[in-house]
Amino acid sequence: MTKIILHNSRCGSTYVYLVLDRYYRAKHGDDSEGSFKSIYEKIYNFDEEKYVGLHEYLVPEIVEQVYYNDSLWVWSPSRTETIKKVNNWDLEKDIKAIFQSAGDSPEKKERRSLVSRLINTHDVVLKYPLLTNPKPEWDVDYISCERRDTRKQLKSLITSMITGRFHFAPGEEKKRDRLKKFGPRPGTLDYWTKSIERSWDAYRAIKPKRCQTIYMEDFENLKPFEVLELIGIMDWSKYLDKGFDVPVRKAWHA
């Protein structure tokens, strides 16, 4: 069974991905929680493993890959903990790259081709940034992570861009709280609000009709097993204890 998680950035899709990843790994014999590093770095031998979790695989700008001899290694060198040099940072360019439909690329096509092959032979959980890739046509289960409060979404996005921190590991709550001071001013949010609203219009225009939609406001405070039940996965207790966790904590919307 393949689950494709559609998203428009900063809508809780990583949390949903990690919950599903934990479920499918446990179903295939690995009930470990994983580490914060493992969110981005994975090594798969497709001959031996029957489940593949791909977090930001279709964003080659931040995720590197080596695919050789039916094995895949993915990692993300750009997810650092440093503060960006704002003087040399083009906010407008970065926001447009996320919230406006981007042109396709040979690298993205190659990666989607691999996903197409894996769907026929493996269980796959894949995050899919809908506005920067073509409308997906796979015959799989789609879950769209969306957000009602677009202003909070925008604030989260810009703060992530400024700090370079899109996610936090368990135990990093104090660091997150210190970095909040680098968030955008109200005027910046006012300037970009219409852009994010238009991006959602474009997103919903190409979203697959057969798609389950969940809103971050409805699941952000749910426990992992409750997220699985929200999605419709009710047999999680066969593979996981009720208190199972994932290696990420709330970021800027907390």
Beta strands, then each sheet from edge to edge (+ up, - down):
strand 1: 2-7
strand 2: 42-45
strand 3: 51-54
strand 4: 64-68
strand 5: 71-75
strand 6: 123-129
strand 7: 141-146
strand 8: 212-215
sheet 1: 3+ 6+ 1+ 7+ 8+
sheet 2: 2+ 5- 4+
end
